[in-house]
Amino acid sequence: MNNAVRLQLEDFSIDTEVAALRERSKRIGGIVTFLGTARDFSEGREVSEIAFDAYQRMALAELVRVREEAMTRFDLIEARIVHRLGTVLAGENIVLIVVGAQHRAAAFEACRWLIDELKARAPIWKKEITPQGESWVTPHP
């Protein structure tokens, strides 16, 4: 899998992840990415940063399962998932999903399915830090 699924503190490179995906096969005809970034405003409040925490071993195992399901369900050639933990400042990257398939339709469908499943299944929690204080965010689609 060559680190296709990772949880990490540091930022990631979209170009590096796309290049790693492309190295998998020349049969990839469609590549779709989803990049989640930290907003500076949420539910009527300014947000300066978001703190991400996870039950890491369980979260990583679940992300691997989600990836494997997507590979089969959408007949993907490759898929990569990177999610940051720790403190992320407003405007910074949080999560990246990159999928490669023979055709674009499968790549688009898989990318959306992957982010939705990640948010629903992976035990990753976020706490927004605002001028009014800190608050844990309940998951939402």
Contact map, one row per residue, 1 for C-alpha under 8 A:
111110000000000000000000000000000000000000000000000000000000000000000000000000000000000000000000000000000000000000000000000000000000000000000
111100000000000000000000000000000000000000000000000000000000000000000000000000000000000000000000000000000000000000000000000000000000000000000
111111000000000000000000000000000000000000000000000000000000000000000000000000000000000000000000000000000000000000000000000000000000000000000
111111000000000000000000000000000000000000000000000000000000000000000000000000111100000000000000000000000000000000000000000000000000000000000
101111100000000000000000000000000000000000000000000000000001001100100000000000011100000000000000000000000000000000000000000000000000000000000
001111110000000000000000000000000000000000000000000000000001000000000000000000001110000000000000000000000000000000000000000000000000000000000
000011111000000000000000000000000000000000000000000000010001000000000000000000000111100000000000000000000000000000000000000000000000000000000
000001111110000000000000000000000000000000000000000000000000000000000000000000000111100000000000000000000000000000000000000000000000000000000
000000111110000000000000000000000000000000000000000000000000000000000000000000000001111000000000000000000000000000000000000000000000000000000
000000011111000000000000000000000000000000000000000000000000000000000000000000000001000000000000000000000000000000000000000000000000000000000
000000011111100000000000000000000000000000000000000000000000000000000000000000000001000000001100000000000000000000000000000000000000000000000
000000000111110000000000000000000000000000000000000000000000000000000000000000000100000000001000000000000000000000000000000000000000000000000
000000000011111110000000000000000000000000000000000000000000000000000000000000000000000000000000000000000000000000000000000000000000000000000
000000000001111111000000000000000000000000000000000000000000000000000000000000000000000000000001000000000000000000000000000000000000000000000
000000000000111111100000000000000000000000000000000000000000000000000000000000000000000000000000000000000000000000000000000000000000000000000
000000000000111111110000000000000000000000000000000000000000000000000000000000000000000000000000000000000000000000000000000000000000000000000
000000000000111111111000000000000000000000000000000000000000000000000000000000010000000000000000010000000000000000000000000000000000000000000
000000000000011111111100000000000000000000000000000000000000000000000000000000000000000000000000010000000000000000000000000000000000000000000
000000000000001111111110000000000000000000000000000000000000000000000000000000000000000000000000000000000000000000000000000000000000000000000
000000000000000111111111000000000000000000000000000000000000000000000000000000000000000000000000000000000000000000000000000000000000000000000
000000000000000011111111100000000000000000000000000000000000000000000000000001110000000000000000011100000000000000000000000000000000000000000
000000000000000001111111110100000000000000000000000000000000000000000000000000000000000000000000000100000000000000000000000000000000000000000
000000000000000000111111110000000000000000000000000000000000000000000000000000000000000000000000000000000000000000000000000000000000000000000
000000000000000000011111110000000000000000000000000000000000000000000000000011000000000000000000000000000000000000000000000000000000000000000
000000000000000000001111111100000000000000000000000000000000000000000000000010000000000000000000000000000000000000000000000000000000000000000
000000000000000000000111111110000000000000000000000000000000000000000000000000000000000000000000000000000000000000000000000000000000000000000
000000000000000000000000111110000000000000000000000000000000000000000000000010000000000000000000000011000000000000000000000000000000000000000
000000000000000000000100111111100000000000000000000000000000000000000000000010000000000000000000000111100000000000000000000000000000000000000
000000000000000000000000011111100000000000000000000000000000000000000000000000000000000000000000000111110000000000000000000000000000000000000
000000000000000000000000000111110000000000000000000000000000000000000000000000000000000000000000000111110010000000000000000000000000000000000
000000000000000000000000000111111000000000000000000000000000000000000000000000000000000000000000011110010010000000000000000000000000000000000
000000000000000000000000000001111100000000000000000000000000000000000000000000000000000000000000011100010011001000000000000000000000000000000
000000000000000000000000000000111110000000000000000000000000000000000000000000000000000000000001111000000000001000000000000000000000000000000
000000000000000000000000000000011111000000000000000000000000000000000000000000000000000000000011110000000000001100100000000000000000000000000
000000000000000000000000000000001111100000000000000000000000000000000000000000000000000000001111100000000000000000000000000000000000000000000
000000000000000000000000000000000111110000000000000000000000000000000000000000000000000000001111000000000000000000000000000000000000000000000
000000000000000000000000000000000011111000000000000000000000000000000000000000000000000001111110000000000000000000000000000000000000000000000
000000000000000000000000000000000001111100000000110000000000000000000000000000000000000111111100000000000000000000000000000000000000000000000
000000000000000000000000000000000000111111000010000000000000000000000000000000000000000001100000000000000000000000000000000000000000000000000
000000000000000000000000000000000000011111000111100000000000000000000000000000000000000001100000000000000000000000000000000000000000000000000
000000000000000000000000000000000000001111111110000000000000000000000000000000000000000000000000000000000000000000000000000000000000000000000
000000000000000000000000000000000000001111111110000000000000000000000000000000000000000000000000000000000000000000000000000000000000000000000
000000000000000000000000000000000000000011111000000000000000000000000000000000000000000000000000000000000000000000000000000000000000000000000
000000000000000000000000000000000000000011111100000000000000000000000000000000000000000000000000000000000000000000000000000000000000000000000
000000000000000000000000000000000000000011111110000000000000000000000000000000000000000000000000000000000000000000000000000000000100000000000
000000000000000000000000000000000000000111011111000000000000000000000000000000000000000000000000000000000000000000000000000000000110000000000
000000000000000000000000000000000000001111001111110000000000000000000000000000000000000001000000000000000000000000000000000000011110000000000
000000000000000000000000000000000000000100000111110000000000000000000000000000000000000011000000000000000000000000000000000000011110000000000
000000000000000000000000000000000000010100000011111000000000000000000000000000000000001111000000000000000000000000000000000000011100000000000
000000000000000000000000000000000000010000000011111100000000000000000000000000000000001111000000000000000000000000000000000001111000000000000
000000000000000000000000000000000000000000000000111110000000000000000000000000000000111100000000000000000000000000000000000001111000000000000
000000000000000000000000000000000000000000000000011111000000000000000000000000000001111100000000000000000000000000000000000111100000000000000
000000000000000000000000000000000000000000000000001111100000000000000000000000000000110000000000000000000000000000000000000111000000000000000
000000000000000000000000000000000000000000000000000111110010000000000000000000000000100000000000000000000000000000000000001110000000000000000
000000000000000000000000000000000000000000000000000011111110000000000000000000000000000000000000000000000000000000000000001100000000000000000
000000100000000000000000000000000000000000000000000001111111000000000000000000000000000000000000000000000000000000000000001000000000000000000
000000000000000000000000000000000000000000000000000000111111100000000000000000000000000000000000000000000000000000000000000000000000000000000
000000000000000000000000000000000000000000000000000000111111110000000000000000000000000000000000000000000000000000000000011000000000000000000
000000000000000000000000000000000000000000000000000001111111111000000000000000000000000000000000000000000000000000000000011100000000000000000
000011100000000000000000000000000000000000000000000000011111111100000000000000000000000000000000000000000000000000000000010000000000000000000
000000000000000000000000000000000000000000000000000000001111111110000000000000000000000000000000000000000000000000000000000000000000000000000
000000000000000000000000000000000000000000000000000000000111111111000000000000000000000000000000000000000000000000000000110000000000000000000
000010000000000000000000000000000000000000000000000000000011111111100000000000001000000000000000000000000000000000000100010000000000000000000
000010000000000000000000000000000000000000000000000000000001111111110000000000000000000000000000000000000000000000000000000000000000000000000
000000000000000000000000000000000000000000000000000000000000111111111000000000000000000000000000000000000000000000000000000000000000000000000
000000000000000000000000000000000000000000000000000000000000011111111100000000000000000000000000000000000000000001001100000000000000000000000
000010000000000000000000000000000000000000000000000000000000001111111110000000111000000000000000000000000000000001000000000000000000000000000
000000000000000000000000000000000000000000000000000000000000000111111111000000000000000000000000000000000000000000000000000000000000000000000
000000000000000000000000000000000000000000000000000000000000000011111111100000000000000000000000000000000000000000000000000000000000000000000
000000000000000000000000000000000000000000000000000000000000000001111111111100000000000000000000000000000000010011000000000000000000000000000
000000000000000000000000000000000000000000000000000000000000000000111111111111100000000000000000000000000000000000000000000000000000000000000
000000000000000000000000000000000000000000000000000000000000000000011111111100000000000000000000000000000000000000000000000000000000000000000
000000000000000000000000000000000000000000000000000000000000000000001111111100000000000000000000000000000000000000000000000000000000000000000
000000000000000000000000000000000000000000000000000000000000000000000111111100000000000000000000000000000110110000000000000000000000000000000
000000000000000000000000000000000000000000000000000000000000000000000111111110000000000000000000000010000100000000000000000000000000000000000
000000000000000000000000000000000000000000000000000000000000000000000111111111100000000000000000001111000110000000000000000000000000000000000
000000000000000000000001101100000000000000000000000000000000000000000010001111100000000000000000001111000000000000000000000000000000000000000
000000000000000000001001000000000000000000000000000000000000000000000010000111110000000000000000001110000000000000000000000000000000000000000
000100000000000000001000000000000000000000000000000000000000000000100010000111111000000000000000111100000000000000000000000000000000000000000
000110000000000010001000000000000000000000000000000000000000000000100000000001111100000000000001111000000000000000000000000000000000000000000
000111000000000000000000000000000000000000000000000000000000001000100000000000111110000000000011110000000000000000000000000000000000000000000
000111110001000000000000000000000000000000000000000000000000000000000000000000011111000000000011100000000000000000000000000000000000000000000
000001110000000000000000000000000000000000000000000000000000000000000000000000001111100000000111000000000000000000000000000000000000000000000
000000111110000000000000000000000000000000000000000100000000000000000000000000000111110100001110000000000000000000000000000000000000000000000
000000111000000000000000000000000000000000000000001111000000000000000000000000000011111100000000000000000000000000000000000000000000000000000
000000001000000000000000000000000000000000000000001110000000000000000000000000000001111100000000000000000000000000000000000000000000000000000
000000001000000000000000000000000000000000000000111100000000000000000000000000000000111110000000000000000000000000000000000000000000000000000
000000000000000000000000000000000000010000000000111100000000000000000000000000000001111111011100000000000000000000000000000000000000000000000
000000000000000000000000000000000000010000000001110000000000000000000000000000000000001111110000000000000000000000000000000000000000000000000
000000000000000000000000000000000000111100000011110000000000000000000000000000000000000111110000000000000000000000000000000000000000000000000
000000000000000000000000000000000000111100000000000000000000000000000000000000000000000011111000000000000000000000000000000000000000000000000
000000000000000000000000000000000000110000000000000000000000000000000000000000000000000111111100000000000000000000000000000000000000000000000
000000000011000000000000000000000011110000000000000000000000000000000000000000000001000100111111000000000000000000000000000000000000000000000
000000000010000000000000000000000011110000000000000000000000000000000000000000000011000100011111000000000000000000000000000000000000000000000
000000000000000000000000000000000111100000000000000000000000000000000000000000001111000000001111100000000000000000000000000000000000000000000
000000000000010000000000000000001111000000000000000000000000000000000000000000011110000000001111110000000000000000000000000000000000000000000
000000000000000000000000000000001110000000000000000000000000000000000000000000111100000000000011111000000000001001100000000000000000000000000
000000000000000011001000000000111100000000000000000000000000000000000000000000111000000000000001111100000000001000000000000000000000000000000
000000000000000000001000000000111000000000000000000000000000000000000000000111110000000000000000111110000010011000000000000000000000000000000
000000000000000000001100000111110000000000000000000000000000000000000000000111100000000000000000011111000010000000000000000000000000000000000
000000000000000000000000001111100000000000000000000000000000000000000000001111000000000000000000001111110110000000000000000000000000000000000
000000000000000000000000001111000000000000000000000000000000000000000000000110000000000000000000000111110100000000000000000000000000000000000
000000000000000000000000000111000000000000000000000000000000000000000000000000000000000000000000000011111110000000000000000000000000000000000
000000000000000000000000000011110000000000000000000000000000000000000000000000000000000000000000000011111111000000000000000000000000000000000
000000000000000000000000000000000000000000000000000000000000000000000000000000000000000000000000000000111111100000000000000000000000000000000
000000000000000000000000000000000000000000000000000000000000000000000000011100000000000000000000000011111111110000000000000000000000000000000
000000000000000000000000000001110000000000000000000000000000000000000000010100000000000000000000001110111111111000000000000000000000000000000
000000000000000000000000000000010000000000000000000000000000000000000000000000000000000000000000000000011111111100000000000000000000000000000
000000000000000000000000000000000000000000000000000000000000000000000000010000000000000000000000000000001111111110000000000000000000000000000
000000000000000000000000000000000000000000000000000000000000000000000100010000000000000000000000001000000111111111000000000000000000000000000
000000000000000000000000000000011100000000000000000000000000000000000000000000000000000000000000111000000011111111100000000000000000000000000
000000000000000000000000000000000100000000000000000000000000000000000000000000000000000000000000000000000001111111110000000000000000000000000
000000000000000000000000000000000000000000000000000000000000000000000100000000000000000000000000000000000000111111111000000000000000000000000
000000000000000000000000000000000000000000000000000000000000000001100100000000000000000000000000100000000000011111111100000000000000000000000
000000000000000000000000000000000100000000000000000000000000000000000000000000000000000000000000100000000000001111111110000000000000000000000
000000000000000000000000000000000000000000000000000000000000000000000000000000000000000000000000000000000000000111111111000000000000000000001
000000000000000000000000000000000000000000000000000000000000000001000000000000000000000000000000000000000000000011111111110000000000000000000
000000000000000000000000000000000000000000000000000000000000001001000000000000000000000000000000000000000000000001111111110000000000000000000
000000000000000000000000000000000000000000000000000000000000000000000000000000000000000000000000000000000000000000111111110000000000000000111
000000000000000000000000000000000000000000000000000000000000000000000000000000000000000000000000000000000000000000011111110000000000000000101
000000000000000000000000000000000000000000000000000000000000010000000000000000000000000000000000000000000000000000001111111000000000000000000
000000000000000000000000000000000000000000000000000000000111011000000000000000000000000000000000000000000000000000001111111100000000000000000
000000000000000000000000000000000000000000000000000001110110000000000000000000000000000000000000000000000000000000000000111110000000000000000
000000000000000000000000000000000000000000000000000111100010000000000000000000000000000000000000000000000000000000000000011111000000000000000
000000000000000000000000000000000000000000000000000111000000000000000000000000000000000000000000000000000000000000000000001111100000000110000
000000000000000000000000000000000000000000000000011110000000000000000000000000000000000000000000000000000000000000000000000111110000000110000
000000000000000000000000000000000000000000000000011100000000000000000000000000000000000000000000000000000000000000000000000011111000011110000
000000000000000000000000000000000000000000000011111000000000000000000000000000000000000000000000000000000000000000000000000001111100011110000
000000000000000000000000000000000000000000000011111000000000000000000000000000000000000000000000000000000000000000000000000000111110111000000
000000000000000000000000000000000000000000001111100000000000000000000000000000000000000000000000000000000000000000000000000000011111110000000
000000000000000000000000000000000000000000000111000000000000000000000000000000000000000000000000000000000000000000000000000000001111100000000
000000000000000000000000000000000000000000000000000000000000000000000000000000000000000000000000000000000000000000000000000000000111110000000
000000000000000000000000000000000000000000000000000000000000000000000000000000000000000000000000000000000000000000000000000000001111111000000
000000000000000000000000000000000000000000000000000000000000000000000000000000000000000000000000000000000000000000000000000000111101111100000
000000000000000000000000000000000000000000000000000000000000000000000000000000000000000000000000000000000000000000000000000000111000111110000
000000000000000000000000000000000000000000000000000000000000000000000000000000000000000000000000000000000000000000000000000011110000011111000
000000000000000000000000000000000000000000000000000000000000000000000000000000000000000000000000000000000000000000000000000011110000001111100
000000000000000000000000000000000000000000000000000000000000000000000000000000000000000000000000000000000000000000000000000000000000000111110
000000000000000000000000000000000000000000000000000000000000000000000000000000000000000000000000000000000000000000000011000000000000000011111
000000000000000000000000000000000000000000000000000000000000000000000000000000000000000000000000000000000000000000000010000000000000000001111
000000000000000000000000000000000000000000000000000000000000000000000000000000000000000000000000000000000000000000010011000000000000000000111
